Amino acid sequence: MIRRALAGIFAAALLVLAPTAAFGYAEDDFDASVSTTNPAPGESFTVIIEAPSGTDVTLTITADGVDDDDIEIAGTRALTKTAVDGQAVFTVTLHAEAEYALVATDADGNVIDTFAVVVGDGGAAAPAPGEDAAGPALPETGATVTPIVIGAAALLLVGGAALFFARRGKISA
């Protein structure tokens, strides 16, 4: 009788604690987007970095064989701004035809996102809509399923053991 009560309490505790695994996922505080990846020479475009308000973010632009004067983010190649209302907005103008690398970093130097921007023909084909230089841009909506699979296997194991011991008790009684 006591074993059944303990098994019931144990099963109830597992049911109550099982959803806590979902609380272990942390939301990514940073995201970045660019209004176009293929502007014309001299055309301004916008880079928006979503970050917690008050956080410093830096946008750095590099390209091989391009003078500093051909890159404008408020007159420089790299600019640091503080996020206001959850965003840091950079207006960028690139004057020379080339393939540029845009890198957004946080205050600690961790890379938030990278973009490839081709001005004019840039000597290479421009990425198709919905793609960047690395391939198709996919949303970050997935989750790691390993903890869920391990949790499900553990629950199956515990349930099987409880069933085994419950039936074993009926046979010997």
Secondary structure, 3 states (H helix, E strand, C coil): CHHHHHHHHHHHHHHHHHHHHHHHCCCCCCEEEECCCCCCCCCEEEEEEECCCCCEEEEEEECCCCCHHHEECCCCCEEEEECECCEEEEEEEECCCEEEEEEEEECCCCEEEEEEEEECCCCCCCCCCCEECCEECCCCCCCCCHHHHHHHHHHHHHHHHHHHHHHHHHHHC
